[in-house]
Amino acid sequence: MKFYILILAFFLFVSCAGEPPIDKALIEKTKEKNKETAVKNEVAEITRIAQTIEQRGRDLQPYRETLDAESARQCNSIIEERRKEITNLETRINNLPENYKNKLMPIIAEINECMSCAKKNLDDCKKARASINQLIKEIYP
């Protein structure tokens, strides 16, 4: 019986105690951490897309080595499509905080150089890849 009364008293006390106090500082800290995680996820996605576009620039090498008009036409058609991807990537970068934007924007210029039918542009693809790899090391040490 004493045990029953003790349990009843405990539940009565707990039910009357009310809501626990809300730690607003903890909530704000959690929101900031979530925001930073979302930004890092976006940077990771942008980096992955930049790598893909750079590889597509390398894939233009057969067109660069061929001098006929049909290859040049096909290459230019592919490049026009890829430029839209680069523009979309640039827009996403512009929506990032300054510290990430400043690190990512130079890669856009290098990817643009890589995305060309000129023979010399394979070197630009190598520069773009090196920059992307360096960026990955800086952001994710």
N, C-alpha and C positions, 0 to 999 in steps of 0.2 A: 504494500500500500504506500509506504514511504517513497518507494521508487517511482510509483505512478504519479504521486503528487510532485515529486522532483522533476519528472519529465514534463508534466503539465505546466509547472512554473517556468521551466526553461523555455518552452514553446511560447508561452504568454510573454515572457521577457523579450524573446527574439522578435515576435510579431509586433510588439509595441515599440521596438527600438527605432523603427523608421528606416529610411534609406540611408545608406552610408554616404559620407560626404564625397562630393565629386572633386577630384584633383584636376583642376583646370589647367595647371601647368603641365601635367602629364599628358593631358589630351592635346594640348598645343604642340608639345614635343613630338608626340606620335604623328600628328598631322604633318609636321615639318619633315619628319623622317619618311613618311609615306610619299610626300611630294618629291623629296630627293631621290627616292627609289624609282619613282615614275620617270624622273628626268634621266636617271642612269639607264633605265630600260629603253627609253627613247633614243639615247645616245648609242646604245648597243645595237638597236635596230637600224639606225642611220649608218653606223659603221658597217654593218652587214650588207646593207644596200650599196654602200660605196664600194665595198670589195667586189660585189657582184657586177657593178657597172664597170669597174676597172678590168675585171676578167673579160667582160664583153668587149672592151676596147682591145685587149690582147687578141681576142678571137677574130679581130678584123685583119690580122696579119696576112692570111691568104689573099685578101683583096688588095692589100698594100703591095704584095709581090707581083700581082698581075697588072699589066699596063693597059689592058683592053677597055673599051668604052663601056661594055656591059658590066664588067666588074666594078668600074668606077660608079656607074649608075646604081648598082645594088648596094655598094658600100655607102654612098650618100643617102640612100633611102633608109638604111639601117641606122646611120648616124642621126638622121632627123628624128627617128623614133626615140633613140637614146637621149637626145638632148631634152626631150620632154621629161624623161626620168630624172635627169640631172636638175632641171628646173624645179621639179617637185621636191627633190632632195634638198635643194637650196632653200625652198620655202620652209621645210621642216626645221632646218638648221636655224633659220632666222627666228623661229618661235622658241628657241632654247635660251636659257640664261646666258649672259655675256661670256662668262668664263668658258663655257662649252662652245659657244658660237665662235669665239676667237680661235679656238683650237681646230674647229672643223671647217671653217670657211676656206682656208688655203687649199684644202684637199679638193674642193670644187673646181678651182682653177686648174689643178693638175689633172683631174679626171677629164675636164673639157679638152685639154691638150691631148690626152691619151685617145680621146674619141675622135679620131681623124683617119682619113685614108692615106695620108702622106707616109712615106716609108720611115721617116725619122721618128715618127710618133710612138714607136715601140719603146724608145728610151723614156718618153714621157710616162708611159704606163709603168715602167720600172720605178720612176720617181714617185708616182702616185701610190704604188704598192708600198714602197719604203715609208712614205709619209703616213699611210694608214696603219702600218705595223708600229711605227713610232707612237702614233696617237694611242693605240691600244695599250702599249706599255705605260704611257703616261697616265691614262685614265684608270687602268686596271693593273696596278703594280703587283 
